[in-house]
Amino acid sequence: ALDDDLDAPLSKKELKAKQKAEKKAQKQAEQQQEAAATAPPQKKMNAKEAALQKLLEMEAADAARASAEPEPDTPKLSKKEQKKADKLAAKKAAKAAKRAAKKAGIDLDAEEVNGVNGVQDFTANGDAPAVDAQAAPKPKKDKMTLEDKVRKERPPPRIRVMESAQPGYVALRLENVGIFFREQEVLKDVTWGVQTGDRIGLVGQNGAGKTTQLRILAGELEPTTGDVVKSSKDLRVAMLRQEFVDELVLERTLMEEFMSVFTEENKILQDLRDAEKELEALGGGGDPDKMQEILDNMQKLQGKADAKGVYALASRARKVMDLMGFTEDEGNDPVRSFSGGWKMRIGLGKVLLLEPNVLLLDEPTNHLDLESVEWLEEFLRQQQIPMIIVSHDREFLDQVCTKTVDAEGGICTEYDGNYSRFLELKKARMDAWNAAYNAQEKKIKEERQWINKFKVKQPQAVKQRTAKLEKLMKSDDYVKKPPFTGKPFRFRFPEAPRLSPEVAEFKSLYHSYGNGETLNRLFEDVNLFVEKGDRIAVLGPNGSGKSTLLRILMGKEDPDKGEAGLVGQNVIANYFEQNQADTLDLEKTVIETIQGASNGQSYNELRALLGQFLFKGDAVEKKIKFLSGGEKARVSLACMMLRPANLLILDEPTNHLDIPAKEMLEEALQHFAGSVMVISHDRYFISKAATTIVAIEDKKAVKYQGDYKFYMEKSKHVKEKVEARYVKGVDRIGSAPIVDLEELTKPKRNFGGAKTANQVSRKNKGIKNAKRNAMS
């Protein structure tokens, strides 16, 4: 019966498998023949090598026959088992071939062993085929960044136009917008927008993506994902940047600066003037064809000029100048002659000349005194243009905004109402979120305790409840952990070198500036003495000469009359001025710059400090020349905070800083052992950092021997203005904190004994106490 089975014809499936194996063996033989034909002549093998080669060929042939003709008594394997068996056989054959080649003294890599049954591809004479030494290595695939993965998985960003928008209705929205910079996710599916009648305050810490969102809305930056939705295709969006002062050309006159916004119109006018000059140069006897060409070109240019209304531009500029509070005579004054507050008006006027449908303002109150801020508030309230304002000035936002968008952790949340209302609504929302999260975590903890307790006794119930718990944690009903800001970063200036009681002095100081025709007196007969430990804030409106006073003290400028300078012994001053960023090495990176200014601080301390100034992750590797004006100012301030000094001269240090960074600087100044002179329009910062106020009033420097609260008590009109602007839910201005630095630096006396001595709270503890209690 067995012989009959062996002689029985093969099934179709078995016949097909056999034919396939034979084809593979034939193909391998052909490949070996081709390799033998193309291989260079090799050295003749000795008897030992020939015997080994013959043995190897016999083993390969046996293996091929075994795979092509399975034994009849072998049980039929499934596809998975057959694949596994083939793989194991190939592996064994490859190892055998390597062992044989090693004995023969042939260098064989694992990559050279191939074929159906793991047989090495040898040439006809038994030698291994030559390997091309010049073969190029396989190119390595670049690892995909998170940004690349998101772009591949999600649809590309789009700009959409609303359907059937009402006439006169203006709207600009972000819908499910995400921003990724390589491995960093900045914004997560952000959805919010501005429409007719809105004045939106966009708030959040530095690094939350506020300016990034403004750039997306302005069309300057394409998001990674999501849509930008407009009410009309030709919607005009204009943006006043943080660095608008850097964009001003100081040598231009005021009128020329306003007219510079009309780039296309100015080019048309210039082309017309050039054509007229070219026509005059030809004269009456010129080439008629050339003259006709010029006249045709002038006609086209004239048509463009009429369509653009270029001859009415000067009239538009004068109207905006008047709206911004400039007189007609000031139109011929150079831009450099105006103070910071008036330069802000120039920047805002240039933006309004573009006649935008939506206005974007990025930190417009930087460098502004209280009077300029109040003017800006009133001006913006009167405008009908929808606007979005990024600012850290809480009082300004409270006075202007009708809605607030809070950017935190890459997510944006909308709140109706001004800044005070936003604080109330956010507190209620966060309280509810924390309560829901804590209740959920308590329930999950109890569930896990039950699972651990009964996992042996009730395995089936445990399995069900575990699955239920896992399902909850993956569902949309699971409450995520609320954002936690963490402890505030603390920083200390390097220890101040020893300082004499006398530090600096101003004697009968007079100073003016002018353009040669008119003279403007800044201050007169200034007498001021700075002592060790003084923290003086210099106050005054824009253009009163505060910065000039400090520049004269540091020898950067000469006074008209009088003198000022450092008078004490061993006075080492650190001077931070508004254009301090101009002194940075543009070719260095941020981290290289900060390391060059460090004084023994560790790398982690430097990174933590840079993080407070918004330089995180790969941002520390940016070169200075690629930073914005605000970013350069923050680098300069960080560098100054690392250099040892006993006198700090700070001119507007809080510009471009968010509230946590300001609080860090406040606390560092409170613990500084030297003397400080600071200029700032941030009243909260002054109230925390200064213990003496010097106010420039009526061109005189008036010294108030007290902090900002004391100054408010002495100046009733200032007190009324400040108190009228208080934000509900924000701490009011109080007395400056006094830190006893000697007490902090005094070493603690240690008399020995246990740390817990005299701290026993239980009177019945111990043998002596037990006896004492028994006797009583």
Residue pairs with C-beta under 8 A, 6 or more apart in sequence:
5 72
6 72
10 18
18 68
18 69
21 64
21 67
21 68
21 116
22 68
24 116
25 64
25 68
25 116
28 115
28 116
28 119
31 121
32 121
32 122
32 123
32 124
33 124
35 121
35 122
35 123
35 129
36 123
36 124
36 125
39 123
39 127
39 129
39 130
40 130
42 123
42 125
42 127
43 127
44 125
45 53
45 125
45 126
45 127
48 104
49 104
49 105
49 126
50 126
52 100
52 103
52 104
53 104
53 122
53 126
55 100
56 96
56 97
56 100
56 119
56 120
56 122
59 93
59 96
60 93
60 117
60 119
63 89
63 93
63 117
63 118
63 119
64 116
64 117
64 119
67 86
67 89
67 116
67 117
77 85
89 117
89 118
90 116
90 117
90 118
91 118
92 118
93 117
93 118
93 119
94 110
94 113
94 118
96 118
97 108
97 113
97 118
97 119
97 120
98 108
98 110
98 113
101 107
101 108
101 120
101 128
102 108
106 127
106 128
108 120
108 128
112 120
112 121
112 128
112 131
113 119
113 120
114 120
114 121
115 121
120 128
121 129
122 128
122 129
123 129
144 152
145 180
145 182
145 183
146 180
146 182
146 183
146 184
146 185
147 180
147 181
147 182
147 183
147 224
150 178
150 180
150 224
150 225
151 224
151 225
154 178
154 225
155 225
156 225
157 177
157 222
157 223
157 224
157 225
157 226
157 227
157 228
158 227
158 228
159 227
159 228
159 229
159 230
160 227
160 228
160 229
160 230
161 229
161 230
161 231
161 232
161 233
162 171
162 229
162 230
162 231
162 232
165 171
165 231
165 232
168 196
169 195
169 196
169 231
170 195
170 196
170 231
170 232
170 235
170 357
170 358
170 386
171 193
171 194
171 195
171 196
171 229
171 230
171 231
171 386
172 193
172 194
172 195
172 217
172 228
172 229
172 230
172 231
172 235
172 237
172 358
172 386
173 191
173 192
173 193
173 194
173 228
173 229
174 190
174 191
174 192
174 193
174 213
174 216
174 217
174 223
174 226
174 227
174 228
174 229
175 191
175 226
175 227
175 228
175 229
176 189
176 190
176 191
176 225
176 226
176 227
177 187
177 189
177 190
177 191
177 213
177 216
177 223
177 225
177 226
177 227
177 228
178 185
178 187
178 188
178 189
178 190
178 223
178 224
178 225
178 226
179 185
179 186
179 187
179 209
179 212
179 216
179 223
179 224
180 186
180 224
181 618
182 618
184 617
184 618
185 410
186 209
186 212
186 410
187 209
187 212
187 213
187 223
187 410
187 412
188 410
188 411
189 225
189 226
189 411
190 213
190 226
190 410
190 411
190 412
191 412
192 405
192 412
192 414
193 229
194 200
194 358
194 386
194 387
194 388
195 231
195 386
196 386
197 386
197 402
198 386
198 387
198 402
198 403
199 380
199 381
199 386
199 387
199 389
199 400
199 401
199 402
199 403
200 387
200 388
200 389
200 401
200 402
200 403
200 404
200 405
201 389
201 390
201 391
201 397
201 400
201 401
201 403
201 404
201 405
201 418
201 419
201 422
202 210
202 213
202 214
202 388
202 389
202 390
202 405
202 407
203 210
203 390
203 391
203 392
203 397
203 404
203 405
203 406
203 407
203 419
203 422
204 210
204 406
204 407
204 408
205 408
205 658
205 659
205 660
206 613
206 614
206 657
206 658
206 661
207 614
207 616
208 407
208 408
208 409
208 410
209 407
209 410
210 362
210 390
210 407
211 242
211 362
211 390
212 221
213 407
213 412
214 239
214 360
214 362
214 388
214 390
215 221
215 239
216 222
216 223
216 228
217 228
217 237
217 358
217 360
217 388
218 237
218 238
218 239
218 360
219 228
219 237
220 239
232 357
235 357
235 358
236 354
236 355
236 356
236 357
236 358
237 356
237 357
237 358
237 360
238 351
238 352
238 354
238 356
238 358
238 359
238 360
239 351
239 359
239 360
239 361
239 362
240 347
240 348
240 351
240 359
240 360
240 361
240 362
240 364
241 247
241 362
242 362
242 363
242 366
242 628
242 629
242 630
242 656
243 628
243 629
243 630
244 343
244 344
244 347
245 340
245 343
245 347
245 367
245 629
246 629
247 347
248 257
248 335
248 343
248 346
248 347
249 257
249 260
249 335
250 334
250 335
250 336
251 334
251 335
251 336
252 260
252 334
252 335
253 331
253 332
253 333
253 334
253 335
254 321
254 326
254 330
254 331
254 332
254 333
254 334
254 335
254 338
254 346
255 314
255 317
255 321
255 331
255 332
257 335
257 346
257 350
258 317
258 320
258 321
258 346
258 349
258 350
258 353
259 266
259 313
259 314
259 317
260 266
260 350
261 350
261 353
261 354
262 310
262 313
262 353
264 308
265 305
265 308
265 309
265 310
265 313
268 301
268 304
268 305
268 308
268 310
269 305
269 310
271 301
272 298
272 301
272 302
272 305
275 294
275 297
275 298
275 301
276 298
278 294
279 291
279 294
279 295
279 298
282 290
282 291
282 294
305 311
316 353
317 353
318 328
318 331
320 349
320 352
320 353
321 328
321 330
321 331
321 349
322 328
323 349
323 352
324 345
324 346
324 348
324 349
325 345
325 375
326 342
326 345
333 515
334 515
335 343
335 346
337 513
337 515
338 346
338 543
339 542
339 543
340 367
340 368
340 372
340 542
341 367
341 368
341 369
341 371
341 372
341 541
341 542
341 543
342 372
342 542
342 543
343 367
344 364
344 367
344 368
344 372
344 376
345 372
348 364
348 376
348 379
351 359
352 359
356 385
357 385
357 386
358 385
358 386
358 387
358 388
359 383
359 385
359 386
359 387
359 388
360 387
360 388
361 387
361 388
361 389
361 390
361 391
362 390
363 390
363 391
363 392
363 630
363 655
363 656
364 376
364 389
364 391
365 373
365 376
365 391
365 393
365 396
366 655
366 656
367 542
367 578
367 652
367 655
367 681
368 376
368 542
368 681
369 540
369 541
369 542
369 681
370 541
370 681
370 683
370 721
370 722
371 541
371 542
372 541
372 542
373 393
373 396
373 681
374 721
376 396
377 396
377 399
377 400
380 387
380 389
380 400
381 399
381 400
389 397
389 400
389 401
391 397
392 657
392 658
392 659
392 662
394 419
394 727
394 730
395 725
395 726
395 727
397 404
397 418
397 419
398 418
398 419
398 420
398 725
398 727
399 418
399 725
400 418
401 418
401 419
402 416
402 417
402 418
403 414
403 415
403 416
403 417
404 414
404 415
404 417
404 418
404 419
404 421
404 422
405 412
405 413
405 414
405 415
406 412
406 413
406 415
406 422
406 426
408 483
409 483
413 426
413 429
415 421
415 422
415 425
415 426
416 425
417 425
419 727
420 727
420 728
420 729
423 727
423 728
423 729
423 730
424 728
424 729
427 729
430 482
433 479
433 482
434 482
436 479
437 479
437 480
437 481
437 482
440 478
440 479
444 469
444 472
444 473
447 465
447 469
448 469
450 465
451 462
451 465
451 466
451 469
454 461
454 462
455 462
472 478
485 660
488 660
488 663
488 664
488 667
489 608
489 609
489 611
489 612
489 660
489 664
490 664
490 667
490 668
491 609
491 612
491 641
491 664
491 667
491 668
492 668
492 671
493 641
493 645
493 648
493 668
493 671
493 672
494 599
494 642
494 643
494 644
494 645
495 644
495 673
496 644
496 645
496 646
496 672
496 673
496 674
497 570
497 572
497 644
497 645
497 646
498 570
498 646
499 532
499 568
499 570
499 571
499 646
499 647
499 674
499 675
500 532
500 568
500 569
500 570
500 571
501 531
501 532
501 568
502 529
502 531
502 532
502 567
502 568
503 530
503 531
503 532
503 534
503 566
503 567
503 568
503 571
503 647
503 675
504 529
504 530
504 553
504 564
504 565
504 566
504 567
504 568
504 571
504 647
504 675
504 677
505 528
505 529
505 530
505 564
505 565
505 567
506 526
506 527
506 528
506 529
506 549
506 552
506 553
506 562
506 563
506 564
506 701
507 527
507 562
507 563
507 564
508 525
508 526
508 527
508 561
508 562
508 563
509 523
509 524
509 525
509 526
509 527
509 549
509 552
509 559
509 561
509 562
509 563
509 564
510 521
510 523
510 524
510 525
510 526
510 559
510 560
510 561
510 562
511 521
511 522
511 523
511 545
511 548
511 549
511 552
511 559
511 560
511 561
512 519
512 520
512 521
512 522
512 560
513 519
513 520
513 522
513 548
514 520
521 699
522 544
522 545
522 548
522 699
523 544
523 545
523 549
523 696
523 699
523 700
523 701
524 699
524 700
525 562
525 700
526 549
526 562
526 700
526 701
527 701
528 694
528 701
528 703
530 536
530 647
530 675
530 677
531 675
532 568
532 674
532 675
533 673
533 674
533 675
534 675
534 676
534 677
534 691
534 692
535 669
535 675
535 676
535 678
535 689
535 690
535 691
535 692
535 736
536 675
536 676
536 677
536 678
536 690
536 692
536 693
536 694
537 678
537 679
537 680
537 686
537 689
537 690
537 692
537 693
537 694
537 708
538 546
538 549
538 550
538 677
538 678
538 679
538 694
538 695
538 696
539 546
539 679
539 686
539 693
539 694
539 695
539 696
539 711
540 546
540 695
540 696
540 697
544 696
545 696
546 651
546 679
546 696
547 577
547 578
547 651
547 679
548 557
549 564
549 696
549 701
550 575
550 577
550 649
550 651
550 677
550 679
551 557
551 577
552 558
552 559
552 564
553 564
553 565
553 566
553 649
553 677
554 573
554 575
554 649
555 565
556 577
566 573
566 647
570 646
571 646
571 647
572 644
572 645
572 646
572 647
573 645
573 647
573 648
573 649
574 640
574 643
574 645
574 647
574 648
574 649
575 649
576 636
576 637
576 640
576 648
576 649
576 650
576 651
576 653
577 651
578 633
578 651
578 652
578 655
580 633
580 636
580 637
580 640
581 629
581 632
581 633
581 635
581 636
583 636
584 593
584 624
584 632
584 635
584 636
585 593
585 624
586 623
586 624
586 625
587 623
587 624
587 625
588 596
588 623
588 624
589 620
589 621
589 622
589 623
589 624
590 610
590 615
590 619
590 620
590 621
590 622
590 624
590 627
590 635
591 606
591 607
591 610
591 620
591 621
593 624
593 635
593 639
594 606
594 609
594 610
594 620
594 635
594 638
594 639
594 642
595 603
595 606
596 639
597 638
597 639
597 640
597 642
597 643
598 606
598 642
599 642
599 643
599 644
601 609
601 642
606 642
607 620
609 638
609 641
609 642
610 616
610 620
610 638
612 660
612 661
612 664
613 634
613 635
613 637
613 638
613 657
613 661
614 631
614 634
614 658
614 661
615 622
615 631
615 634
615 635
624 632
624 635
627 635
630 655
630 656
631 656
633 655
633 656
634 656
634 657
637 653
637 657
637 665
640 648
641 665
641 668
645 674
646 673
646 674
646 675
647 674
647 675
647 676
647 677
648 669
648 672
648 674
648 675
648 676
648 677
648 678
649 677
649 678
650 676
650 677
650 678
650 679
650 680
651 678
651 679
652 679
652 680
652 681
653 665
653 678
653 680
654 662
654 665
654 680
654 682
654 685
657 665
662 682
662 684
662 685
663 688
665 685
665 689
666 685
666 688
666 689
669 676
669 678
669 689
670 688
670 689
670 737
670 739
671 739
671 741
671 744
673 741
676 689
676 690
678 686
678 689
678 690
680 686
683 708
683 722
683 733
684 733
686 693
686 708
687 707
687 708
687 709
687 733
687 734
687 735
687 736
688 736
688 737
689 736
690 707
690 708
690 736
691 706
691 707
691 736
691 738
692 703
692 704
692 705
692 706
692 707
693 703
693 704
693 706
693 707
693 708
693 710
693 711
694 701
694 702
694 703
694 704
695 701
695 702
695 704
695 711
695 715
696 702
704 710
704 711
704 714
706 714
707 735
707 736
708 733
708 736
709 733
709 734
709 735
709 736
711 718
712 718
712 719
712 722
712 733
713 719
722 733
726 732
760 766
763 769
763 773
764 770
764 773
